[in-house]
């Protein structure tokens, strides 16, 4: 039985701060989106690298969480990110998918997309534990 998709009011405070949304969030896949506006720009007028990292980290964790048992949680161990291109104001999308899991470790990858182009690729490991 798939987990129930969280409602926006149940998102974490950090996700609300970034104004993230999760239109896809099931079966080991998450698609997260956010709008890059003036609040999220660096001094060069592009999305701050921390914002790009954050959408990837949250989307990868959500993708893994979607396949965990109800009594399990996951926490980031490490994330490797490769920034490919800058992201300008507009919609930022991250598509994350679970590559595999053991009893205690989940491996997830993602692509962050802006204006139809991949701007970053990530791979992360997450610790799985009981609540």
N, CA, C and O atoms as a GROMACS GRO file, in nm:
protein
  524
    1UNK      N    1   0.084  -0.118   0.000
    1UNK     CA    2   0.000   0.000   0.000
    1UNK      C    3   0.089   0.125   0.000
    1UNK      O    4   0.171   0.141   0.090
    2UNK      N    5   0.074   0.213  -0.101
    2UNK     CA    6   0.159   0.332  -0.106
    2UNK      C    7   0.129   0.428   0.008
    2UNK      O    8   0.017   0.436   0.058
    3UNK      N    9   0.232   0.500   0.048
    3UNK     CA   10   0.215   0.600   0.153
    3UNK      C   11   0.128   0.713   0.101
    3UNK      O   12   0.128   0.744  -0.019
    4UNK      N   13   0.055   0.774   0.192
    4UNK     CA   14  -0.028   0.888   0.155
    4UNK      C   15   0.060   1.010   0.131
    4UNK      O   16   0.147   1.041   0.213
    5UNK      N   17   0.038   1.079   0.021
    5UNK     CA   18   0.113   1.198  -0.013
    5UNK      C   19   0.087   1.306   0.092
    5UNK      O   20  -0.028   1.340   0.119
    6UNK      N   21   0.194   1.362   0.151
    6UNK     CA   22   0.173   1.469   0.250
    6UNK      C   23   0.105   1.589   0.186
    6UNK      O   24   0.128   1.622   0.070
    7UNK      N   25   0.023   1.654   0.265
    7UNK     CA   26  -0.042   1.777   0.221
    7UNK      C   27   0.056   1.893   0.242
    7UNK      O   28   0.141   1.886   0.330
    8UNK      N   29   0.045   2.000   0.162
    8UNK     CA   30   0.138   2.113   0.177
    8UNK      C   31   0.150   2.165   0.320
    8UNK      O   32   0.258   2.208   0.361
    9UNK      N   33   0.043   2.162   0.396
    9UNK     CA   34   0.050   2.210   0.534
    9UNK      C   35   0.132   2.117   0.624
    9UNK      O   36   0.170   2.155   0.734
   10UNK      N   37   0.160   1.995   0.576
   10UNK     CA   38   0.240   1.899   0.651
   10UNK      C   39   0.387   1.898   0.609
   10UNK      O   40   0.466   1.825   0.667
   11UNK      N   41   0.424   1.979   0.510
   11UNK     CA   42   0.564   1.985   0.467
   11UNK      C   43   0.650   2.038   0.580
   11UNK      O   44   0.600   2.104   0.671
   12UNK      N   45   0.778   2.009   0.575
   12UNK     CA   46   0.870   2.061   0.678
   12UNK      C   47   0.878   2.213   0.670
   12UNK      O   48   0.846   2.274   0.567
   13UNK      N   49   0.920   2.273   0.780
   13UNK     CA   50   0.936   2.418   0.784
   13UNK      C   51   1.034   2.465   0.676
   13UNK      O   52   1.013   2.569   0.613
   14UNK      N   53   1.140   2.387   0.653
   14UNK     CA   54   1.238   2.424   0.552
   14UNK      C   55   1.177   2.420   0.412
   14UNK      O   56   1.200   2.511   0.331
   15UNK      N   57   1.099   2.318   0.382
   15UNK     CA   58   1.033   2.310   0.251
   15UNK      C   59   0.937   2.428   0.232
   15UNK      O   60   0.928   2.484   0.123
   16UNK      N   61   0.868   2.464   0.338
   16UNK     CA   62   0.778   2.579   0.330
   16UNK      C   63   0.856   2.708   0.307
   16UNK      O   64   0.814   2.794   0.229
   17UNK      N   65   0.971   2.721   0.373
   17UNK     CA   66   1.055   2.840   0.356
   17UNK      C   67   1.098   2.855   0.211
   17UNK      O   68   1.095   2.966   0.157
   18UNK      N   69   1.137   2.745   0.148
   18UNK     CA   70   1.178   2.748   0.007
   18UNK      C   71   1.059   2.751  -0.089
   18UNK      O   72   1.075   2.777  -0.208
   19UNK      N   73   0.940   2.724  -0.035
   19UNK     CA   74   0.817   2.715  -0.116
   19UNK      C   75   0.824   2.598  -0.214
   19UNK      O   76   0.782   2.609  -0.329
   20UNK      N   77   0.877   2.486  -0.165
   20UNK     CA   78   0.884   2.364  -0.245
   20UNK      C   79   0.746   2.301  -0.259
   20UNK      O   80   0.663   2.312  -0.169
   21UNK      N   81   0.723   2.236  -0.370
   21UNK     CA   82   0.603   2.154  -0.385
   21UNK      C   83   0.646   2.020  -0.443
   21UNK      O   84   0.751   2.008  -0.506
   22UNK      N   85   0.563   1.920  -0.420
   22UNK     CA   86   0.595   1.783  -0.461
   22UNK      C   87   0.480   1.725  -0.545
   22UNK      O   88   0.397   1.651  -0.492
   23UNK      N   89   0.475   1.757  -0.674
   23UNK     CA   90   0.365   1.704  -0.756
   23UNK      C   91   0.373   1.552  -0.778
   23UNK      O   92   0.271   1.489  -0.805
   24UNK      N   93   0.492   1.493  -0.766
   24UNK     CA   94   0.510   1.348  -0.778
   24UNK      C   95   0.591   1.303  -0.657
   24UNK      O   96   0.695   1.360  -0.625
   25UNK      N   97   0.540   1.197  -0.589
   25UNK     CA   98   0.602   1.158  -0.463
   25UNK      C   99   0.554   1.018  -0.431
   25UNK      O  100   0.472   1.000  -0.341
   26UNK      N  101   0.606   0.916  -0.503
   26UNK     CA  102   0.559   0.779  -0.481
   26UNK      C  103   0.651   0.678  -0.548
   26UNK      O  104   0.725   0.711  -0.641
   27UNK      N  105   0.644   0.556  -0.500
   27UNK     CA  106   0.714   0.443  -0.562
   27UNK      C  107   0.862   0.469  -0.588
   27UNK      O  108   0.915   0.429  -0.692
   28UNK      N  109   0.930   0.535  -0.495
   28UNK     CA  110   1.072   0.558  -0.509
   28UNK      C  111   1.110   0.672  -0.601
   28UNK      O  112   1.226   0.685  -0.641
   29UNK      N  113   1.014   0.756  -0.635
   29UNK     CA  114   1.037   0.870  -0.724
   29UNK      C  115   0.978   0.995  -0.659
   29UNK      O  116   0.872   0.990  -0.598
   30UNK      N  117   1.048   1.106  -0.674
   30UNK     CA  118   0.994   1.235  -0.630
   30UNK      C  119   1.030   1.339  -0.735
   30UNK      O  120   1.142   1.343  -0.785
   31UNK      N  121   0.934   1.421  -0.766
   31UNK     CA  122   0.957   1.538  -0.850
   31UNK      C  123   0.920   1.658  -0.765
   31UNK      O  124   0.804   1.673  -0.724
   32UNK      N  125   1.017   1.743  -0.737
   32UNK     CA  126   0.995   1.861  -0.656
   32UNK      C  127   1.016   1.986  -0.741
   32UNK      O  128   1.099   1.985  -0.832
   33UNK      N  129   0.943   2.090  -0.711
   33UNK     CA  130   0.958   2.215  -0.786
   33UNK      C  131   0.963   2.333  -0.690
   33UNK      O  132   0.910   2.328  -0.579
   34UNK      N  133   1.027   2.438  -0.736
   34UNK     CA  134   1.023   2.565  -0.664
   34UNK      C  135   1.048   2.677  -0.763
   34UNK      O  136   1.106   2.655  -0.870
   35UNK      N  137   1.004   2.794  -0.727
   35UNK     CA  138   1.023   2.911  -0.812
   35UNK      C  139   1.146   2.987  -0.765
   35UNK      O  140   1.155   3.027  -0.649
   36UNK      N  141   1.241   3.006  -0.855
   36UNK     CA  142   1.358   3.088  -0.826
   36UNK      C  143   1.316   3.234  -0.843
   36UNK      O  144   1.284   3.277  -0.954
   37UNK      N  145   1.317   3.307  -0.734
   37UNK     CA  146   1.286   3.449  -0.738
   37UNK      C  147   1.401   3.524  -0.672
   37UNK      O  148   1.503   3.464  -0.638
   38UNK      N  149   1.387   3.653  -0.653
   38UNK     CA  150   1.494   3.737  -0.599
   38UNK      C  151   1.546   3.689  -0.464
   38UNK      O  152   1.663   3.711  -0.431
   39UNK      N  153   1.461   3.623  -0.383
   39UNK     CA  154   1.502   3.576  -0.251
   39UNK      C  155   1.610   3.468  -0.259
   39UNK      O  156   1.686   3.449  -0.165
   40UNK      N  157   1.616   3.397  -0.372
   40UNK     CA  158   1.701   3.279  -0.383
   40UNK      C  159   1.820   3.298  -0.478
   40UNK      O  160   1.885   3.201  -0.517
   41UNK      N  161   1.848   3.423  -0.514
   41UNK     CA  162   1.957   3.451  -0.606
   41UNK      C  163   2.086   3.482  -0.532
   41UNK      O  164   2.085   3.531  -0.419
   42UNK      N  165   2.197   3.452  -0.598
   42UNK     CA  166   2.328   3.494  -0.546
   42UNK      C  167   2.360   3.633  -0.602
   42UNK      O  168   2.275   3.696  -0.665
   43UNK      N  169   2.481   3.680  -0.579
   43UNK     CA  170   2.520   3.814  -0.625
   43UNK      C  171   2.533   3.825  -0.776
   43UNK      O  172   2.546   3.936  -0.829
   44UNK      N  173   2.529   3.713  -0.847
   44UNK     CA  174   2.544   3.713  -0.992
   44UNK      C  175   2.410   3.700  -1.065
   44UNK      O  176   2.406   3.691  -1.188
   45UNK      N  177   2.300   3.700  -0.989
   45UNK     CA  178   2.167   3.694  -1.050
   45UNK      C  179   2.122   3.554  -1.088
   45UNK      O  180   2.025   3.538  -1.162
   46UNK      N  181   2.192   3.452  -1.037
   46UNK     CA  182   2.152   3.314  -1.062
   46UNK      C  183   2.116   3.247  -0.930
   46UNK      O  184   2.146   3.299  -0.822
   47UNK      N  185   2.052   3.132  -0.938
   47UNK     CA  186   2.010   3.060  -0.817
   47UNK      C  187   2.133   3.028  -0.733
   47UNK      O  188   2.235   2.981  -0.784
   48UNK      N  189   2.123   3.052  -0.605
   48UNK     CA  190   2.231   3.018  -0.512
   48UNK      C  191   2.252   2.866  -0.515
   48UNK      O  192   2.156   2.790  -0.519
   49UNK      N  193   2.378   2.823  -0.512
   49UNK     CA  194   2.409   2.680  -0.514
   49UNK      C  195   2.344   2.604  -0.399
   49UNK      O  196   2.309   2.487  -0.414
   50UNK      N  197   2.328   2.670  -0.285
   50UNK     CA  198   2.264   2.606  -0.171
   50UNK      C  199   2.118   2.574  -0.197
   50UNK      O  200   2.065   2.476  -0.143
   51UNK      N  201   2.052   2.654  -0.278
   51UNK     CA  202   1.911   2.628  -0.314
   51UNK      C  203   1.904   2.506  -0.405
   51UNK      O  204   1.817   2.421  -0.389
   52UNK      N  205   1.996   2.499  -0.499
   52UNK     CA  206   1.999   2.385  -0.590
   52UNK      C  207   2.027   2.257  -0.511
   52UNK      O  208   1.961   2.155  -0.531
   53UNK      N  209   2.125   2.262  -0.422
   53UNK     CA  210   2.154   2.148  -0.336
   53UNK      C  211   2.032   2.111  -0.252
   53UNK      O  212   1.998   1.993  -0.239
   54UNK      N  213   1.966   2.210  -0.196
   54UNK     CA  214   1.854   2.184  -0.106
   54UNK      C  215   1.738   2.114  -0.175
   54UNK      O  216   1.680   2.020  -0.119
   55UNK      N  217   1.703   2.157  -0.296
   55UNK     CA  218   1.591   2.090  -0.365
   55UNK      C  219   1.630   1.946  -0.396
   55UNK      O  220   1.545   1.856  -0.389
   56UNK      N  221   1.757   1.921  -0.430
   56UNK     CA  222   1.801   1.785  -0.459
   56UNK      C  223   1.798   1.699  -0.333
   56UNK      O  224   1.749   1.586  -0.337
   57UNK      N  225   1.850   1.749  -0.223
   57UNK     CA  226   1.853   1.674  -0.098
   57UNK      C  227   1.711   1.639  -0.052
   57UNK      O  228   1.684   1.525  -0.014
   58UNK      N  229   1.623   1.737  -0.054
   58UNK     CA  230   1.486   1.713  -0.010
   58UNK      C  231   1.415   1.614  -0.103
   58UNK      O  232   1.347   1.523  -0.056
   59UNK      N  233   1.431   1.630  -0.234
   59UNK     CA  234   1.365   1.540  -0.330
   59UNK      C  235   1.417   1.398  -0.318
   59UNK      O  236   1.340   1.302  -0.324
   60UNK      N  237   1.548   1.383  -0.300
   60UNK     CA  238   1.604   1.248  -0.286
   60UNK      C  239   1.554   1.182  -0.157
   60UNK      O  240   1.518   1.065  -0.158
   61UNK      N  241   1.550   1.257  -0.048
   61UNK     CA  242   1.498   1.203   0.078
   61UNK      C  243   1.352   1.164   0.065
   61UNK      O  244   1.309   1.061   0.118
   62UNK      N  245   1.275   1.246  -0.005
   62UNK     CA  246   1.133   1.217  -0.024
   62UNK      C  247   1.113   1.093  -0.111
   62UNK      O  248   1.024   1.012  -0.085
   63UNK      N  249   1.195   1.079  -0.215
   63UNK     CA  250   1.184   0.960  -0.301
   63UNK      C  251   1.209   0.834  -0.220
   63UNK      O  252   1.135   0.736  -0.233
   64UNK      N  253   1.312   0.836  -0.136
   64UNK     CA  254   1.340   0.719  -0.052
   64UNK      C  255   1.230   0.698   0.051
   64UNK      O  256   1.185   0.586   0.072
   65UNK      N  257   1.187   0.805   0.116
   65UNK     CA  258   1.082   0.796   0.218
   65UNK      C  259   0.957   0.728   0.161
   65UNK      O  260   0.887   0.656   0.232
   66UNK      N  261   0.929   0.754   0.033
   66UNK     CA  262   0.806   0.700  -0.027
   66UNK      C  263   0.804   0.547  -0.031
   66UNK      O  264   0.696   0.488  -0.046
   67UNK      N  265   0.920   0.482  -0.019
   67UNK     CA  266   0.922   0.334  -0.021
   67UNK      C  267   0.956   0.274   0.115
   67UNK      O  268   0.966   0.152   0.127
   68UNK      N  269   0.973   0.356   0.215
   68UNK     CA  270   1.004   0.304   0.348
   68UNK      C  271   0.880   0.250   0.416
   68UNK      O  272   0.768   0.289   0.384
   69UNK      N  273   0.901   0.160   0.510
   69UNK     CA  274   0.790   0.113   0.593
   69UNK      C  275   0.744   0.228   0.682
   69UNK      O  276   0.818   0.323   0.705
   70UNK      N  277   0.622   0.218   0.733
   70UNK     CA  278   0.566   0.325   0.815
   70UNK      C  279   0.648   0.354   0.941
   70UNK      O  280   0.643   0.465   0.993
   71UNK      N  281   0.723   0.257   0.989
   71UNK     CA  282   0.802   0.278   1.110
   71UNK      C  283   0.948   0.313   1.080
   71UNK      O  284   1.033   0.306   1.169
   72UNK      N  285   0.978   0.352   0.954
   72UNK     CA  286   1.114   0.387   0.916
   72UNK      C  287   1.124   0.535   0.877
   72UNK      O  288   1.029   0.595   0.828
   73UNK      N  289   1.243   0.590   0.900
   73UNK     CA  290   1.275   0.726   0.856
   73UNK      C  291   1.411   0.722   0.788
   73UNK      O  292   1.484   0.623   0.798
   74UNK      N  293   1.444   0.830   0.718
   74UNK     CA  294   1.576   0.838   0.655
   74UNK      C  295   1.637   0.975   0.680
   74UNK      O  296   1.568   1.075   0.695
   75UNK      N  297   1.771   0.975   0.685
   75UNK     CA  298   1.847   1.098   0.706
   75UNK      C  299   1.966   1.097   0.613
   75UNK      O  300   2.027   0.992   0.588
   76UNK      N  301   2.000   1.214   0.562
   76UNK     CA  302   2.111   1.226   0.468
   76UNK      C  303   2.243   1.188   0.534
   76UNK      O  304   2.276   1.236   0.643
   77UNK      N  305   2.319   1.102   0.466
   77UNK     CA  306   2.456   1.072   0.507
   77UNK      C  307   2.551   1.159   0.426
   77UNK      O  308   2.637   1.228   0.481
   78UNK      N  309   2.535   1.154   0.292
   78UNK     CA  310   2.620   1.234   0.205
   78UNK      C  311   2.549   1.259   0.073
   78UNK      O  312   2.466   1.179   0.029
   79UNK      N  313   2.583   1.370   0.010
   79UNK     CA  314   2.532   1.402  -0.123
   79UNK      C  315   2.647   1.457  -0.204
   79UNK      O  316   2.717   1.549  -0.162
   80UNK      N  317   2.666   1.399  -0.323
   80UNK     CA  318   2.765   1.449  -0.419
   80UNK      C  319   2.686   1.524  -0.524
   80UNK      O  320   2.593   1.470  -0.583
   81UNK      N  321   2.723   1.649  -0.546
   81UNK     CA  322   2.652   1.730  -0.645
   81UNK      C  323   2.750   1.783  -0.748
   81UNK      O  324   2.859   1.830  -0.715
   82UNK      N  325   2.710   1.775  -0.874
   82UNK     CA  326   2.786   1.833  -0.984
   82UNK      C  327   2.700   1.942  -1.047
   82UNK      O  328   2.596   1.915  -1.105
   83UNK      N  329   2.746   2.066  -1.034
   83UNK     CA  330   2.678   2.179  -1.095
   83UNK      C  331   2.723   2.188  -1.240
   83UNK      O  332   2.843   2.192  -1.268
   84UNK      N  333   2.627   2.190  -1.332
   84UNK     CA  334   2.658   2.188  -1.474
   84UNK      C  335   2.641   2.326  -1.538
   84UNK      O  336   2.724   2.370  -1.617
   85UNK      N  337   2.532   2.393  -1.503
   85UNK     CA  338   2.499   2.524  -1.560
   85UNK      C  339   2.432   2.608  -1.452
   85UNK      O  340   2.381   2.554  -1.354
   86UNK      N  341   2.431   2.740  -1.470
   86UNK     CA  342   2.359   2.824  -1.374
   86UNK      C  343   2.208   2.816  -1.398
   86UNK      O  344   2.161   2.785  -1.508
   87UNK      N  345   2.134   2.843  -1.292
   87UNK     CA  346   1.987   2.850  -1.303
   87UNK      C  347   1.945   2.995  -1.283
   87UNK      O  348   1.988   3.060  -1.188
   88UNK      N  349   1.863   3.045  -1.371
   88UNK     CA  350   1.815   3.182  -1.366
   88UNK      C  351   1.674   3.184  -1.308
   88UNK      O  352   1.613   3.078  -1.295
   89UNK      N  353   1.620   3.301  -1.273
   89UNK     CA  354   1.484   3.305  -1.218
   89UNK      C  355   1.386   3.229  -1.307
   89UNK      O  356   1.391   3.237  -1.430
   90UNK      N  357   1.297   3.156  -1.243
   90UNK     CA  358   1.199   3.072  -1.311
   90UNK      C  359   1.178   2.945  -1.230
   90UNK      O  360   1.214   2.939  -1.113
   91UNK      N  361   1.120   2.845  -1.293
   91UNK     CA  362   1.089   2.721  -1.223
   91UNK      C  363   1.209   2.628  -1.222
   91UNK      O  364   1.271   2.603  -1.325
   92UNK      N  365   1.240   2.578  -1.103
   92UNK     CA  366   1.345   2.479  -1.084
   92UNK      C  367   1.275   2.348  -1.049
   92UNK      O  368   1.188   2.344  -0.963
   93UNK      N  369   1.314   2.241  -1.117
   93UNK     CA  370   1.253   2.110  -1.095
   93UNK      C  371   1.363   2.010  -1.061
   93UNK      O  372   1.472   2.013  -1.119
   94UNK      N  373   1.334   1.923  -0.968
   94UNK     CA  374   1.427   1.815  -0.936
   94UNK      C  375   1.353   1.682  -0.948
   94UNK      O  376   1.246   1.663  -0.889
   95UNK      N  377   1.410   1.592  -1.026
   95UNK     CA  378   1.355   1.458  -1.042
   95UNK      C  379   1.450   1.359  -0.976
   95UNK      O  380   1.563   1.341  -1.022
   96UNK      N  381   1.404   1.295  -0.870
   96UNK     CA  382   1.487   1.203  -0.792
   96UNK      C  383   1.429   1.062  -0.800
   96UNK      O  384   1.308   1.044  -0.806
   97UNK      N  385   1.519   0.964  -0.800
   97UNK     CA  386   1.472   0.825  -0.798
   97UNK      C  387   1.567   0.739  -0.716
   97UNK      O  388   1.688   0.760  -0.714
   98UNK      N  389   1.508   0.643  -0.648
   98UNK     CA  390   1.584   0.551  -0.565
   98UNK      C  391   1.654   0.450  -0.656
   98UNK      O  392   1.592   0.389  -0.743
   99UNK      N  393   1.784   0.434  -0.633
   99UNK     CA  394   1.861   0.334  -0.707
   99UNK      C  395   1.861   0.200  -0.636
   99UNK      O  396   1.868   0.094  -0.700
  100UNK      N  397   1.852   0.204  -0.503
  100UNK     CA  398   1.850   0.080  -0.426
  100UNK      C  399   1.851   0.109  -0.278
  100UNK      O  400   1.875   0.221  -0.234
  101UNK      N  401   1.824   0.003  -0.201
  101UNK     CA  402   1.828   0.017  -0.057
  101UNK      C  403   1.866  -0.116   0.006
  101UNK      O  404   1.834  -0.222  -0.046
  102UNK      N  405   1.932  -0.106   0.118
  102UNK     CA  406   1.957  -0.221   0.202
  102UNK      C  407   1.876  -0.198   0.329
  102UNK      O  408   1.789  -0.110   0.332
  103UNK      N  409   1.903  -0.273   0.432
  103UNK     CA  410   1.828  -0.255   0.556
  103UNK      C  411   1.853  -0.116   0.616
  103UNK      O  412   1.763  -0.057   0.674
  104UNK      N  413   1.977  -0.064   0.602
  104UNK     CA  414   2.012   0.061   0.668
  104UNK      C  415   2.056   0.175   0.576
  104UNK      O  416   2.073   0.287   0.623
  105UNK      N  417   2.074   0.149   0.447
  105UNK     CA  418   2.125   0.251   0.355
  105UNK      C  419   2.039   0.256   0.229
  105UNK      O  420   2.007   0.154   0.169
  106UNK      N  421   2.003   0.378   0.189
  106UNK     CA  422   1.935   0.400   0.062
  106UNK      C  423   2.023   0.484  -0.029
  106UNK      O  424   2.086   0.579   0.017
  107UNK      N  425   2.028   0.450  -0.157
  107UNK     CA  426   2.105   0.526  -0.255
  107UNK      C  427   2.007   0.586  -0.355
  107UNK      O  428   1.922   0.516  -0.411
  108UNK      N  429   2.021   0.715  -0.378
  108UNK     CA  430   1.926   0.790  -0.460
  108UNK      C  431   2.004   0.883  -0.552
  108UNK      O  432   2.111   0.932  -0.516
  109UNK      N  433   1.950   0.908  -0.672
  109UNK     CA  434   2.010   1.005  -0.762
  109UNK      C  435   1.905   1.106  -0.806
  109UNK      O  436   1.785   1.081  -0.796
  110UNK      N  437   1.952   1.220  -0.855
  110UNK     CA  438   1.858   1.320  -0.905
  110UNK      C  439   1.921   1.406  -1.013
  110UNK      O  440   2.043   1.414  -1.027
  111UNK      N  441   1.834   1.470  -1.087
  111UNK     CA  442   1.873   1.575  -1.181
  111UNK      C  443   1.792   1.698  -1.146
  111UNK      O  444   1.671   1.690  -1.121
  112UNK      N  445   1.860   1.812  -1.145
  112UNK     CA  446   1.793   1.939  -1.123
  112UNK      C  447   1.786   2.008  -1.259
  112UNK      O  448   1.886   2.020  -1.329
  113UNK      N  449   1.666   2.053  -1.294
  113UNK     CA  450   1.640   2.104  -1.429
  113UNK      C  451   1.586   2.246  -1.422
  113UNK      O  452   1.500   2.277  -1.339
  114UNK      N  453   1.637   2.332  -1.509
  114UNK     CA  454   1.589   2.468  -1.522
  114UNK      C  455   1.576   2.500  -1.670
  114UNK      O  456   1.670   2.478  -1.747
  115UNK      N  457   1.463   2.551  -1.708
  115UNK     CA  458   1.440   2.589  -1.848
  115UNK      C  459   1.470   2.475  -1.944
  115UNK      O  460   1.527   2.495  -2.051
  116UNK      N  461   1.431   2.353  -1.903
  116UNK     CA  462   1.448   2.235  -1.988
  116UNK      C  463   1.588   2.179  -1.995
  116UNK      O  464   1.613   2.084  -2.069
  117UNK      N  465   1.682   2.236  -1.918
  117UNK     CA  466   1.820   2.190  -1.923
  117UNK      C  467   1.865   2.142  -1.786
  117UNK      O  468   1.829   2.200  -1.683
  118UNK      N  469   1.943   2.035  -1.785
  118UNK     CA  470   1.999   1.985  -1.660
  118UNK      C  471   2.102   2.086  -1.611
  118UNK      O  472   2.194   2.122  -1.684
  119UNK      N  473   2.085   2.131  -1.486
  119UNK     CA  474   2.181   2.226  -1.429
  119UNK      C  475   2.266   2.162  -1.319
  119UNK      O  476   2.370   2.215  -1.282
  120UNK      N  477   2.220   2.048  -1.268
  120UNK     CA  478   2.297   1.977  -1.165
  120UNK      C  479   2.256   1.831  -1.162
  120UNK      O  480   2.141   1.796  -1.191
  121UNK      N  481   2.350   1.746  -1.125
  121UNK     CA  482   2.323   1.603  -1.104
  121UNK      C  483   2.375   1.568  -0.966
  121UNK      O  484   2.478   1.618  -0.923
  122UNK      N  485   2.301   1.482  -0.896
  122UNK     CA  486   2.340   1.444  -0.761
  122UNK      C  487   2.327   1.294  -0.741
  122UNK      O  488   2.254   1.225  -0.812
  123UNK      N  489   2.400   1.247  -0.642
  123UNK     CA  490   2.385   1.110  -0.594
  123UNK      C  491   2.403   1.117  -0.444
  123UNK      O  492   2.497   1.180  -0.394
  124UNK      N  493   2.313   1.053  -0.371
  124UNK     CA  494   2.319   1.060  -0.226
  124UNK      C  495   2.298   0.927  -0.158
  124UNK      O  496   2.239   0.834  -0.213
  125UNK      N  497   2.349   0.920  -0.036
  125UNK     CA  498   2.326   0.804   0.051
  125UNK      C  499   2.253   0.852   0.174
  125UNK      O  500   2.282   0.959   0.229
  126UNK      N  501   2.157   0.771   0.217
  126UNK     CA  502   2.071   0.806   0.330
  126UNK      C  503   2.067   0.690   0.429
  126UNK      O  504   2.056   0.574   0.390
  127UNK      N  505   2.074   0.724   0.556
  127UNK     CA  506   2.065   0.624   0.661
  127UNK      C  507   1.918   0.595   0.689
  127UNK      O  508   1.839   0.688   0.706
  128UNK      N  509   1.883   0.470   0.695
  128UNK     CA  510   1.746   0.427   0.724
  128UNK      C  511   1.745   0.369   0.865
  128UNK      O  512   1.827   0.284   0.899
  129UNK      N  513   1.650   0.416   0.946
  129UNK     CA  514   1.638   0.365   1.082
  129UNK      C  515   1.490   0.358   1.121
  129UNK      O  516   1.403   0.412   1.053
  130UNK      N  517   1.466   0.288   1.230
  130UNK     CA  518   1.330   0.281   1.284
  130UNK      C  519   1.299   0.409   1.358
  130UNK      O  520   1.389   0.475   1.411
  131UNK      N  521   1.172   0.443   1.362
  131UNK     CA  522   1.128   0.566   1.430
  131UNK      C  523   1.158   0.556   1.577
  131UNK      O  524   1.129   0.649   1.653
   0.00000   0.00000   0.00000
